[in-house]
Amino acid sequence: MTLVRFLRADGTLDKEVEAAPGQRLLDVAWAAREPLEGACEGVMACSTCHVIVDAGDFGKLPPASEEEDDLLDLAPHAARTSRLACQIMLTADMESLTVRIPPSVTNWMGRYFPGGSGMA
Ligand code: FES
């Protein structure tokens, strides 16, 4: 099992969850009820699964594809270590992977993040 840490937009710890290698990070986030929308469910037609990977963990991930990089250009609050959770398959090398959920507008669970666009 691999430990995954989800941080809130302000950088505080929200949840630590165990996940099996081979699982997609987006699916782990959904199972943990993290506020990642993932509107296209991984067919690379949105950027609503955007996460910001901890700088110390970023090198554990394989490089993003050109298509993923293009979508990240559209993601609000994108950072140097941004990735799409639907494109990250967990491996044993990713132990303690830490990702931050960026500020957003209302998500699929209806939660609202201060610092988003202000739409509730
Ligand atoms: S869920 Fe749409 S790009 Fe990841």
Boltz pocket constraint, residues with backbone or C-beta under 6 A from the ligand:
constraints:
  - pocket:
      binder: B
      contacts: [[A, 37], [A, 38], [A, 39], [A, 40], [A, 41], [A, 42], [A, 43], [A, 44], [A, 45], [A, 46], [A, 47], [A, 48], [A, 49], [A, 71], [A, 84], [A, 85], [A, 86], [A, 87]]
      max_distance: 6.0
